[in-house]
Amino acid sequence: MASANTQSSVGYPSAARISDSECYPAYTASLKCLEVFSSDKSKCQEYFDIYKECRKKERSTART
């Protein structure tokens, strides 16, 4: 059985490492949008999509 520690290291970086990510600006932009439009998350979809695409690219780069 895998430990929780092993599972958490796969996928998204920890909060301590996210600031080292190329996707950090997209991440913070999406959070700021949520702060402004907390009652209407659909207004932040563009930010979510940008961050999601950045993460895909970052993961694929890390594999090569």
LINWO-V62398 format. One line per field, one symbol per residue. ss: DSSP state (a for helix, b for strand, c for the rest). phi: phi as a letter, one per 40 degrees, with the letter a starting at -180 (. if undefined). psi: psi as a letter, one per 40 degrees, with the letter a starting at -180 (. if undefined). A space follows every 10 residues. Layout:
ss = ???
phi = ???
psi = ???
//
This chain:
ss = cccaaaaaac ccccaaaacc cccaaaaaaa aaaaaacccc aaaaaaaaaa aaaaaaaaaa aaac
phi = .ccccccccc gcccdccdcc cccdcccccc ccccccbdca cccbddcccc cccccdcccc cccc
psi = hiidddddeh biiiddedee ieeddddddd ddddddfdeg ddeedddddd dddddddddd ddd.
//
